[in-house]
Amino acid sequence: MCVVPGIALVLALASPLSSYADSTNASAKVTIQTSYLNVLGPITNSSTTSYTTNDIQSGWQSVLEQDLKMANNHDLLMVASFEVGLLTSTTVMSKNMVADTSTATASVKVRALVDGVEAAPGEVVYGKRTQQLTATLEGAIASCLSVVTNGSGGLQIALDTNCVLPEVIGLLQDTVTANSFTFAAPNLSSGFHNIKIQAQIDAKGDNQNGTFIAAALVGKGTLTAESVRMVKDPVYPYVIGVQ
């Protein structure tokens, strides 16, 4: 299982592509940052490598960042949109009617930080797929059959189980989708606020006789942050806490 090299380079290339807000400017209502590059990954985990863990995580990586100067005690709404690519591949090898199972899971999570504090509603799953393949097969027996004489003197067909080769079944899925979510940081003080969008990739799997590959990436992305004045003392809370 391995992490595809070059993640540090990808992150370096994907560092802010649009300029930060000029600290000499007056307060602003909206700011944006967008990226033409893949901002994180791909990260790949596989049964064919020599690592001892079946779970590889990228850790939280800042992929988009911008500053916004707010004039008054306003609320901040942030929309983070990304392409999310997931690849899962599993194969199973079975013979003599013994079941074999392989599993691959790839996922991408995203969160928003305002001045280093996680904005509501916290971590959001932008994409996740678990693929499990199980088969119970007889195997390739054609060349392992022979005609023998049984104890009664009759002829019968015998199977040499040591000769049987496993049958193989494989399944691969490769998808890319565009996903978006709104994050909120109510009642911020006036002045400059730093906004970071972070992403985390998780690739894991398990296998018996077969193989697995799990991979994910965060592609092009856009951050839009807007200073707003929401209704004060709403009947229903802006943020519903953990039950």
FIVOBA-998586 format. One line per 2 residues: their letters; for each residue x, y, z of N, C-alpha, C, CB. Coordinates in steps of 0.02 Angstrom, whole numbers, plus 50000, padded with zeros to 5 digits. Glycine has a CB too. Layout:
N
a = X:Y:Z:X:Y:Z:X:Y:Z:X:Y:Z; ...
***
This chain:
243
mc = 50042:49941:50000:50000:50000:50000:50044:50062:50000:49952:50000:50061; 50031:50111:49960:50078:50166:49953:50042:50231:49940:50128:50152:49898
vv = 50076:50284:49958:50053:50351:49940:50089:50371:49877:50065:50403:49997; 50051:50391:49826:50082:50411:49763:50127:50470:49775:50028:50429:49710
pg = 50192:50467:49753:50238:50522:49766:50216:50585:49731:50307:50504:49743; 50240:50641:49760:50228:50705:49728:50171:50745:49758:50215:50695:49657
ia = 50145:50722:49816:50089:50758:49846:50112:50828:49868:50061:50719:49906; 50174:50832:49896:50199:50896:49918:50204:50945:49860:50267:50889:49952
lv = 50225:50918:49802:50231:50960:49743:50162:50984:49720:50266:50923:49686; 50114:50939:49721:50046:50957:49700:50018:51012:49745:50000:50896:49701
la = 50030:51004:49811:50005:51054:49858:50039:51121:49847:50015:51030:49929; 50105:51118:49832:50141:51180:49820:50113:51216:49758:50216:51167:49811
la = 50099:51176:49706:50072:51207:49645:50002:51233:49656:50072:51157:49588; 49966:51201:49703:49896:51220:49714:49889:51273:49768:49855:51160:49732
sp = 49944:51302:49792:49939:51356:49840:49903:51414:49808:50008:51376:49866; 49876:51460:49848:49830:51510:49822:49848:51538:49754:49825:51567:49869
ls = 49801:51532:49707:49813:51554:49638:49787:51625:49628:49779:51507:49589; 49741:51647:49670:49718:51716:49665:49746:51754:49724:49640:51720:49663
sy = 49757:51818:49717:49791:51858:49767:49749:51865:49830:49808:51928:49740; 49782:51869:49887:49748:51884:49949:49720:51955:49947:49797:51875:50009
ad = 49669:51966:49987:49641:52034:49991:49694:52082:50017:49579:52035:50037; 49700:52138:49986:49749:52189:50004:49731:52217:50073:49753:52245:49951
st = 49779:52215:50120:49765:52237:50188:49749:52312:50191:49823:52222:50233; 49766:52349:50138:49751:52421:50138:49681:52436:50112:49802:52458:50097
na = 49647:52386:50085:49581:52398:50057:49529:52406:50111:49561:52340:50011; 49475:52437:50093:49419:52442:50139:49387:52373:50146:49367:52494:50114
sa = 49342:52367:50193:49309:52303:50204:49272:52282:50141:49260:52308:50263; 49268:52216:50132:49237:52188:50072:49180:52142:50091:49289:52150:50028
kv = 49135:52131:50044:49078:52087:50057:49091:52016:50034:49016:52114:50023; 49128:52007:49979:49138:51941:49950:49211:51932:49930:49091:51930:49889
ti = 49236:51871:49937:49302:51853:49909:49297:51784:49879:49357:51857:49964; 49345:51768:49835:49343:51705:49799:49413:51681:49786:49304:51711:49733
qt = 49422:51616:49781:49484:51587:49755:49465:51523:49717:49534:51571:49813; 49498:51513:49660:49484:51454:49620:49549:51424:49595:49438:51471:49561
sy = 49549:51360:49579:49609:51324:49559:49596:51284:49496:49634:51279:49616; 49642:51290:49447:49639:51249:49387:49672:51181:49398:49673:51285:49329
ln = 49707:51173:49454:49746:51113:49466:49710:51066:49514:49815:51131:49495; 49730:51001:49513:49710:50956:49566:49741:50982:49631:49731:50882:49551
vl = 49700:50992:49682:49727:51023:49742:49753:50971:49793:49674:51064:49775; 49734:50908:49786:49760:50857:49831:49755:50788:49799:49721:50857:49898
gp = 49810:50751:49802:49811:50683:49777:49831:50678:49703:49744:50652:49786; 49824:50620:49672:49789:50561:49701:49831:50525:49754:49771:50513:49646
it = 49797:50496:49801:49827:50452:49851:49800:50382:49839:49812:50476:49925; 49845:50334:49834:49827:50265:49816:49849:50215:49869:49858:50247:49748
ns = 49806:50168:49883:49821:50113:49928:49809:50048:49890:49776:50116:49994; 49853:49999:49900:49848:49938:49859:49872:49878:49899:49889:49945:49795
st = 49845:49821:49883:49866:49758:49915:49932:49732:49888:49812:49705:49906; 49958:49762:49835:50018:49736:49804:50082:49767:49831:50015:49748:49730
ts = 50077:49813:49879:50136:49844:49908:50153:49813:49975:50126:49920:49916; 50207:49835:50004:50234:49800:50062:50217:49832:50128:50308:49795:50056
yt = 50175:49884:50129:50158:49917:50192:50116:49870:50235:50121:49982:50179; 50119:49882:50301:50084:49837:50347:50015:49863:50367:50126:49828:50409
tn = 49997:49923:50347:49931:49949:50364:49886:49948:50303:49936:50021:50391; 49821:49936:50315:49772:49935:50260:49735:50001:50255:49723:49878:50271
di = 49758:50053:50292:49724:50117:50292:49775:50173:50285:49681:50126:50356; 49769:50214:50233:49814:50270:50222:49773:50334:50220:49856:50262:50158
qs = 49793:50384:50259:49760:50449:50259:49810:50503:50241:49728:50463:50328; 49786:50554:50207:49828:50610:50190:49838:50658:50248:49799:50648:50131
gw = 49794:50654:50298:49791:50707:50349:49757:50768:50320:49862:50724:50375; 49740:50815:50363:49706:50875:50339:49756:50921:50305:49672:50912:50398
qs = 49742:50938:50242:49785:50981:50202:49746:51043:50180:49813:50943:50140; 49776:51102:50189:49744:51164:50165:49750:51167:50089:49777:51227:50198
vl = 49694:51172:50055:49693:51170:49982:49670:51236:49950:49647:51114:49958; 49632:51276:49986:49613:51343:49964:49614:51389:50025:49542:51344:49929
eq = 49634:51452:50013:49640:51498:50070:49630:51570:50045:49710:51491:50104; 49596:51610:50087:49585:51680:50069:49572:51720:50133:49525:51687:50020
dl = 49584:51787:50130:49569:51833:50184:49510:51876:50165:49631:51876:50202; 49472:51897:50216:49416:51942:50205:49412:51992:50262:49349:51902:50198
km = 49411:52057:50245:49404:52109:50296:49330:52127:50304:49445:52172:50276; 49306:52120:50366:49235:52132:50381:49229:52196:50422:49204:52072:50419
an = 49180:52238:50404:49173:52303:50436:49140:52299:50504:49134:52350:50392; 49090:52259:50510:49051:52255:50572:49047:52183:50595:48980:52284:50562
nh = 49011:52174:50650:48999:52106:50675:48949:52071:50629:48974:52107:50749; 48975:52042:50576:48933:52008:50528:48943:51932:50533:48949:52032:50456
dl = 48905:51897:50493:48912:51824:50489:48946:51807:50423:48841:51789:50494; 48979:51750:50423:49018:51729:50364:48991:51664:50336:49093:51722:50382
lm = 48974:51665:50272:48953:51605:50237:49007:51587:50186:48883:51615:50202; 49026:51523:50184:49078:51499:50139:49052:51440:50099:49142:51479:50180
va = 49062:51442:50035:49043:51387:49991:49106:51358:49961:48993:51410:49936; 49117:51294:49973:49176:51259:49946:49152:51206:49897:49218:51226:50004
sf = 49176:51212:49834:49156:51166:49781:49217:51132:49753:49117:51204:49725; 49213:51066:49742:49270:51029:49717:49248:50972:49671:49311:51001:49775
ev = 49292:50956:49624:49288:50892:49590:49316:50839:49637:49326:50892:49521; 49283:50782:49641:49306:50727:49683:49310:50664:49640:49258:50716:49744
gl = 49370:50635:49637:49380:50574:49599:49391:50514:49645:49439:50581:49551; 49355:50461:49633:49362:50399:49672:49375:50340:49626:49297:50386:49715
lt = 49422:50298:49644:49436:50236:49607:49438:50179:49657:49503:50241:49567; 49399:50127:49643:49400:50065:49683:49404:50006:49636:49338:50060:49729
st = 49449:49960:49651:49457:49900:49610:49467:49840:49657:49517:49907:49561; 49430:49787:49644:49436:49726:49684:49436:49665:49638:49379:49721:49736
tv = 49477:49616:49655:49475:49551:49622:49472:49497:49675:49538:49541:49576; 49440:49441:49657:49438:49383:49702:49461:49322:49663:49366:49372:49730
ms = 49491:49275:49700:49517:49213:49670:49490:49155:49713:49596:49212:49667; 49448:49113:49684:49415:49061:49722:49419:48994:49686:49342:49080:49737
kn = 49425:48940:49725:49422:48872:49697:49396:48825:49751:49492:48849:49670; 49375:48767:49729:49351:48714:49774:49295:48739:49820:49409:48688:49817
mv = 49254:48786:49793:49195:48812:49828:49212:48846:49895:49146:48756:49839; 49271:48877:49898:49291:48915:49957:49283:48989:49941:49366:48898:49978
ad = 49246:49025:49982:49231:49095:49970:49294:49138:49976:49176:49120:50017; 49297:49190:49935:49352:49239:49939:49321:49309:49934:49404:49228:49882
ts = 49347:49356:49975:49320:49424:49979:49375:49475:49976:49279:49433:50043; 49364:49529:49937:49408:49587:49936:49366:49650:49943:49451:49589:49870
ta = 49393:49700:49979:49358:49762:49992:49403:49821:49979:49331:49763:50064; 49376:49874:49950:49413:49937:49939:49368:49995:49957:49439:49942:49866
ta = 49395:50044:49994:49358:50104:50014:49400:50166:50000:49338:50100:50089; 49370:50215:49967:49403:50279:49954:49355:50334:49974:49424:50286:49879
sv = 49381:50386:50008:49337:50440:50030:49374:50506:50032:49307:50424:50099; 49335:50560:50027:49361:50629:50031:49317:50668:50079:49363:50663:49960
kv = 49349:50699:50129:49315:50743:50176:49341:50815:50167:49324:50719:50249; 49298:50863:50182:49316:50934:50177:49290:50970:50239:49286:50966:50112
ra = 49329:51020:50262:49307:51063:50316:49330:51134:50304:49333:51037:50384; 49300:51183:50338:49318:51253:50333:49343:51277:50401:49259:51296:50308
lv = 49398:51315:50400:49425:51346:50460:49422:51422:50452:49497:51321:50474; 49398:51455:50504:49399:51528:50506:49442:51548:50565:49326:51559:50512
dg = 49498:51580:50550:49547:51599:50602:49568:51537:50643:49518:51653:50649; 49574:51481:50608:49596:51419:50640:49543:51380:50676:49649:51435:50688
ve = 49482:51405:50677:49426:51371:50712:49380:51339:50660:49386:51421:50757; 49362:51277:50672:49320:51240:50625:49250:51271:50621:49315:51167:50645
aa = 49229:51287:50560:49163:51317:50549:49110:51262:50546:49163:51357:50484; 49048:51283:50560:48992:51235:50558:48977:51216:50486:48929:51265:50592
pg = 48959:51153:50473:48943:51100:50521:49001:51051:50532:48883:51062:50497; 49063:51073:50527:49120:51029:50539:49140:50991:50476:49103:50980:50594
ev = 49163:50930:50486:49186:50889:50429:49127:50866:50387:49226:50827:50455; 49136:50870:50321:49083:50850:50274:49113:50799:50225:49054:50911:50236
vy = 49078:50745:50214:49099:50694:50166:49079:50717:50096:49068:50624:50182; 49128:50732:50054:49114:50753:49985:49109:50694:49938:49169:50800:49961
gk = 49137:50638:49957:49132:50578:49915:49158:50517:49953:49170:50587:49849; 49123:50462:49948:49145:50400:49980:49115:50340:49943:49125:50398:50055
rt = 49156:50290:49932:49131:50228:49903:49166:50168:49935:49141:50227:49827; 49126:50119:49956:49153:50055:49980:49130:50002:49931:49129:50038:50052
qq = 49178:49966:49904:49164:49913:49855:49188:49846:49884:49198:49928:49787; 49142:49799:49890:49159:49733:49915:49138:49680:49864:49125:49719:49984
lt = 49184:49635:49849:49171:49582:49801:49184:49515:49834:49215:49591:49737; 49134:49471:49831:49139:49404:49859:49118:49353:49807:49096:49398:49923
at = 49155:49297:49804:49137:49244:49756:49154:49176:49787:49174:49252:49688; 49112:49128:49772:49124:49058:49790:49122:49018:49726:49070:49032:49843
le = 49181:48996:49703:49187:48966:49637:49218:48897:49641:49229:49011:49591; 49202:48856:49589:49228:48788:49587:49300:48787:49564:49185:48745:49541
ga = 49318:48833:49520:49386:48835:49494:49390:48805:49424:49433:48797:49541; 49449:48812:49394:49461:48784:49327:49480:48711:49334:49517:48825:49290
ia = 49431:48667:49319:49440:48596:49333:49450:48553:49271:49381:48571:49372; 49444:48582:49212:49442:48541:49151:49504:48497:49144:49437:48587:49090
sc = 49562:48522:49161:49624:48483:49152:49640:48441:49212:49682:48529:49137; 49596:48441:49262:49610:48406:49325:49565:48345:49334:49602:48453:49384
ls = 49529:48326:49281:49484:48268:49285:49517:48206:49254:49418:48283:49249; 49504:48150:49284:49530:48087:49257:49479:48032:49270:49599:48068:49289
vv = 49483:47978:49230:49438:47920:49238:49476:47866:49276:49413:47894:49169; 49447:47844:49332:49478:47793:49374:49430:47736:49386:49501:47824:49442
tn = 49456:47680:49408:49416:47622:49424:49401:47623:49499:49451:47555:49404; 49337:47620:49516:49320:47622:49587:49323:47552:49618:49250:47651:49597
gs = 49305:47548:49682:49310:47485:49718:49264:47432:49692:49295:47497:49790; 49212:47451:49657:49164:47402:49629:49184:47380:49560:49095:47432:49628
gg = 49239:47404:49536:49262:47386:49470:49234:47429:49415:49244:47316:49456; 49194:47478:49433:49166:47523:49383:49211:47583:49371:49097:47547:49404
lq = 49194:47620:49320:49232:47680:49303:49197:47742:49331:49242:47687:49226; 49237:47789:49355:49210:47852:49379:49259:47908:49365:49193:47848:49454
ia = 49232:47969:49365:49274:48027:49354:49299:48054:49421:49236:48083:49315; 49363:48065:49426:49394:48090:49488:49424:48159:49475:49448:48040:49514
ld = 49421:48200:49526:49449:48268:49522:49509:48274:49568:49395:48321:49542; 49565:48296:49539:49625:48309:49578:49621:48381:49603:49690:48297:49536
tn = 49603:48391:49667:49593:48459:49694:49658:48499:49696:49562:48455:49763; 49714:48464:49699:49778:48500:49701:49795:48531:49633:49835:48452:49722
cv = 49762:48507:49581:49775:48531:49513:49731:48591:49496:49763:48475:49463; 49677:48601:49533:49627:48652:49515:49657:48722:49521:49565:48646:49560
lp = 49647:48762:49470:49667:48832:49471:49608:48875:49490:49696:48853:49402; 49620:48929:49528:49564:48972:49549:49535:49011:49490:49586:49020:49603
ev = 49470:49022:49492:49438:49069:49446:49443:49139:49474:49364:49049:49432; 49449:49188:49430:49461:49257:49450:49404:49301:49425:49529:49283:49424
ig = 49377:49343:49469:49327:49393:49452:49353:49461:49475:49258:49377:49484; 49346:49512:49433:49369:49579:49451:49315:49631:49438:49431:49597:49412
ll = 49318:49685:49477:49271:49741:49469:49309:49806:49481:49210:49734:49517; 49302:49854:49435:49335:49919:49442:49283:49974:49429:49394:49925:49393
qd = 49284:50025:49473:49242:50084:49464:49285:50146:49471:49184:50085:49516; 49278:50192:49422:49317:50254:49421:49268:50311:49406:49375:50251:49368
tv = 49257:50355:49455:49207:50408:49447:49237:50476:49467:49145:50393:49489; 49211:50529:49436:49226:50597:49455:49160:50636:49459:49276:50631:49404
ta = 49149:50670:49516:49089:50710:49525:49108:50779:49551:49039:50675:49573; 49064:50828:49543:49074:50894:49571:49027:50903:49630:49062:50950:49517
ns = 49055:50924:49687:49016:50928:49748:49026:50995:49782:49035:50871:49796; 48974:51018:49817:48976:51084:49848:48940:51082:49916:48945:51137:49803
ft = 48964:51125:49963:48933:51128:50029:48943:51198:50057:48962:51073:50077; 48894:51221:50096:48898:51287:50127:48917:51280:50201:48831:51324:50120
fa = 48969:51317:50221:48991:51319:50290:48975:51387:50320:49068:51303:50296; 48966:51391:50386:48945:51453:50418:48986:51467:50480:48870:51450:50436
ap = 49001:51532:50489:49034:51556:50550:48996:51618:50573:49111:51571:50539; 48946:51610:50616:48905:51667:50636:48941:51715:50684:48841:51642:50669
nl = 48920:51778:50682:48938:51829:50732:49013:51838:50740:48907:51811:50798; 49047:51856:50685:49118:51870:50688:49130:51943:50702:49152:51849:50622
ss = 49186:51958:50732:49204:52027:50747:49228:52062:50684:49259:52030:50801; 49231:52129:50686:49257:52166:50629:49331:52155:50622:49241:52241:50637
gf = 49357:52168:50562:49428:52159:50548:49441:52103:50500:49466:52147:50613; 49505:52084:50493:49524:52032:50446:49511:51963:50476:49598:52039:50427
hn = 49488:51919:50432:49477:51849:50452:49508:51804:50398:49401:51833:50462; 49543:51752:50421:49575:51705:50376:49531:51644:50367:49645:51684:50403
ik = 49521:51625:50304:49478:51568:50287:49520:51515:50252:49419:51590:50240; 49519:51455:50279:49554:51399:50249:49504:51343:50234:49611:51373:50295
iq = 49509:51315:50176:49472:51254:50160:49521:51196:50159:49434:51260:50090; 49508:51146:50200:49552:51088:50205:49517:51025:50181:49576:51079:50278
aq = 49557:50980:50154:49531:50916:50129:49572:50859:50158:49531:50914:50052; 49541:50801:50164:49575:50741:50187:49552:50681:50145:49560:50728:50262
id = 49601:50642:50122:49587:50583:50082:49601:50521:50125:49629:50582:50017; 49558:50472:50120:49566:50408:50154:49559:50352:50103:49514:50400:50212
ak = 49609:50309:50100:49607:50251:50054:49626:50189:50093:49656:50262:49993; 49581:50140:50092:49594:50079:50131:49563:50019:50096:49567:50086:50202
gd = 49583:49960:50118:49555:49899:50088:49577:49837:50127:49577:49893:50016; 49550:49781:50105:49566:49716:50136:49557:49662:50084:49521:49703:50199
nq = 49596:49609:50089:49591:49555:50039:49613:49489:50070:49634:49571:49977; 49591:49435:50039:49612:49368:50058:49659:49342:50004:49551:49320:50068
ng = 49632:49307:49954:49673:49282:49899:49676:49331:49841:49647:49215:49875; 49629:49377:49838:49625:49425:49783:49666:49487:49796:49554:49444:49770
tf = 49646:49543:49765:49681:49606:49771:49632:49663:49778:49727:49617:49709; 49658:49721:49800:49618:49782:49801:49661:49842:49783:49585:49791:49870
ia = 49628:49893:49756:49658:49959:49745:49606:50010:49765:49681:49969:49670; 49626:50059:49805:49582:50114:49825:49620:50179:49815:49558:50107:49900
aa = 49590:50227:49780:49623:50291:49766:49572:50347:49765:49662:50288:49700; 49595:50408:49781:49551:50466:49780:49592:50528:49767:49511:50473:49846
lv = 49560:50579:49738:49592:50644:49729:49540:50699:49735:49627:50648:49660; 49564:50759:49752:49523:50819:49752:49547:50861:49693:49529:50859:49820
gk = 49504:50872:49645:49523:50905:49583:49515:50981:49587:49482:50879:49526; 49491:51011:49533:49481:51083:49531:49433:51104:49587:49455:51105:49462
gt = 49445:51164:49614:49402:51187:49668:49393:51262:49668:49430:51165:49734; 49340:51283:49702:49325:51354:49709:49299:51368:49779:49274:51378:49656
lt = 49327:51420:49810:49303:51445:49874:49271:51513:49864:49362:51449:49926; 49210:51521:49888:49176:51585:49889:49156:51600:49961:49114:51586:49842
ae = 49177:51659:49986:49160:51679:50055:49124:51746:50052:49224:51683:50100; 49070:51752:50090:49029:51812:50088:49012:51835:50159:48966:51801:50047
sv = 49022:51899:50172:49001:51929:50235:48928:51948:50230:49045:51991:50252; 48887:51924:50276:48815:51936:50273:48790:51956:50342:48776:51873:50248
rm = 48730:51985:50343:48697:52000:50407:48633:51958:50410:48681:52078:50414; 48637:51906:50450:48580:51861:50455:48530:51887:50507:48603:51790:50473
vk = 48471:51857:50506:48419:51876:50553:48443:51868:50625:48355:51834:50542; 48432:51918:50665:48452:51914:50735:48398:51880:50777:48467:51984:50763
dp = 48421:51842:50826:48376:51805:50871:48324:51765:50832:48341:51854:50918; 48346:51720:50789:48298:51680:50749:48259:51633:50793:48334:51641:50694
vy = 48200:51615:50770:48158:51568:50806:48193:51500:50810:48089:51560:50772; 48225:51480:50757:48263:51418:50755:48337:51434:50751:48241:51374:50695
py = 48379:51395:50785:48451:51412:50788:48485:51404:50720:48486:51367:50839; 48537:51445:50710:48576:51440:50648:48614:51374:50646:48624:51498:50642
vi = 48639:51353:50702:48680:51292:50705:48647:51244:50754:48753:51309:50726; 48631:51185:50729:48603:51132:50771:48661:51091:50798:48552:51088:50732
gv = 48666:51088:50864:48721:51054:50896:48717:50978:50890:48725:51073:50969; 48770:50945:50912:48773:50872:50910:48724:50845:50961:48845:50847:50925
q = 48684:50797:50939:48634:50767:50985:48667:50720:51034:48580:50730:50945
***
